[in-house]
Amino acid sequence: MIDKRAGGVSARLLAGFVGWQAEVTFDNVEIPADALLGAREGKAWAALTRAMERALPILCAYQVGSCQAIFEMSVEYSQTRVQFGVPIGRFQRVQDHIIRLVNHLDAARWTTWEAIWKLDSGRPAAASVHLAKAVTAEAHIEACNAAHEVHAGIGSSLEYGLVPHTQLSRTLFNYLGDPKWHKRQMATALNW
């Protein structure tokens, strides 16, 4: 672990919706022995893996909250937007999009809850954590896509509030590993 003020370390914030992401550059940085992650040399990956196993479900829960918010926005909009004299939620195609959104929300929610439950109860959780991240990253994007179908044009308005969720879903898709990587990690954890 290196102090960001150490010689040869530079960081710059990356432009985008999530302003806390940064690019860190190391240029001939000397790393003292006491700065190694893990109890001793060669043990850093295990320490990082344990930390990630506990951090990923928090990220997943954040994405589940975003999915829940866009679900609520979509249902409310489908009940109040009137077209041809009836709320658009009465149309089969709009209902299909909301059901698709619900399916993704539920998949993200249940896989995340399972991972958190396993961590809280001391059960082996690695496979569930990786499954939750893979499912939630995909579900977040697909839930946003379904919400945009329900909202149509108004969903693209920055003032409306759906766009920030969509930007976040795209940003977090690859954050801390994309779904393919997490599926491979899950298979490894299951000894496949």
N, C-alpha and C positions, 0 to 999 in steps of 0.2 A: 504494500500500500504506500503510495507516494503522495506527498504533499503537492497540491496543485501549484504552489508557489516555488517549487524546486526548480533549479536551473535546468533548462532544456525542455520543460513542460509548458505547453501552451494549449489553450482551449478557446473555442469559439462556439457560440450558440448557433444552432442550425435554424434556418428560417422554416416556418411551417406552423401548423396549428398547435403542436405541443412544444411550447417554448423552452422546456427544460431539457431538451435533447441537445447534446453538444458533440463536437468532434474534438477529441483529445489527441495531441501530437506529442510524441516523445523524440527528442533529438539528442543523442549521446547522454542520456540520463544515467547517473550512477545510482544504483539501488543498494542501500545498506542491507546487511543480512537480517536485521530486525524488522525490515519492512516487508518481508515475505509473507504472503497470505498462507495461513496454515501453520501448524505447530513447527514444522521443519521443511526443508527443501523437498520438493516433489509431492507435497501434500496439499497444494493450493487448489487443485481441481476438485478434490473431495470437499474442501471447505466451501468453495464457490457453489458446488452442486447442492450442498445442504442449505445454503442461503437461498438459492434459486427455488428450491423445493418449497420453501416457506413464502417466498415473495410472489411467485406466479399465481397462486390462488387469489391473492389480493388484487392483482391486475385483472384476473378473470372476473372477480366480483364487481370491479369498476365497470367492466364492459357489460356485465349483466345488468347493472343499473342503467347504463345507457340504452340497452335494448328495451328495458322496461319503460323508460321515458318515451322512446319513440313509439312503442306499442300504445301507450296511453294517448299520445298526440294523434296517432293514426285513428284510433277508435273514436276519439272526440271529434276529429275532423269528419270522419265518415258519418257521424250522427248529425252534424250541424250543416254540412255543405249540401245544398239542395240543387238538384239538376232534374229537369223534366218533371218538376213538381214533387219529387220525393228525395229524402236523404240518400246520398250516394251509397251508403252502407247497405241499402236494400238491393243493390245490384250484385249479381253473382260474382262477377269478375273482381269487384272491390273486396268482397268477402274472401275470395280466394287469396288475395294478397295479404289480408289480415291474418288468415289462417297460416299462411306461410311464415309470416312474421312471428306468430305465436309458437309455431313448431321450432323455429330457431331460438327464440327466447327460452323456451322450456329445455331444449337440449343444452344450452349454455348454462342455465340455472342449475339443472340437476347434476351435470358433470362437475361444476364448480362446488356445489354443496357436498358432493361425495368426496372430493379432494380435501376440502376443509374438515369434514367429519373424520376422515382417516388421519389427518395430521393431528387434530385435537384429541383423538382417542388412542394415539400411539400406534396405529396400525401401519403397515408398509404402504406408503402413499405415492411413491415415485410414478408408477404407471398411471394412477388416477390424476396426478398433477399434470402430467404431460398430455393426457387425453383431454383434460379440461382446457388447457391452453389451446390445443389444436381445434377443438370443437368451438370454443368461445370466439376465437379469432375469425373463423369462417362464419359463424352465426351472426356476429356483429355486422359484418359486411352485408350478408344476405338479408338481415333484418332491415338494415338501412335501405337496401335496394327495394325491398317490398314496400317500405314506408313511402319511398319516392313514387312508386306506382300508385299508391292510394292518394297521395297529395297532388300529384301531377305538377303543374307549373308553380303553384305557391310553395311547394317544397324546395324549390331552388332559390327562393328569396332569402337573402342573408338575415333579414329581420325576423323571419318566421321562427327559426330555431332548429330546423332539421339539419341544415348544412353543417353546423359544428359537430353533430353526432356522426355524420357521414365522413367528415374529414378525420375525426378521431378514429373511426373504424379502419380507415385506410392506413393511418399512421401506426396504429397498434397491431395491425395484422402481422408485420414482421418483427415487431419489437420483442426482444429477448427470445427470438427464434420463431421462424414461420411454422405453419401447421405441419408441413412435411418433416421438418427437423424434429418436432415434438412427437410425431407418430413413430419416427425411427427410435427416439429415446424411449417411448412407451414399449415398443417391441423389445428393446434391449432389457428394460426393467422386467418384462414378463418372460425373459429368456427365450424369445422366439428366434 
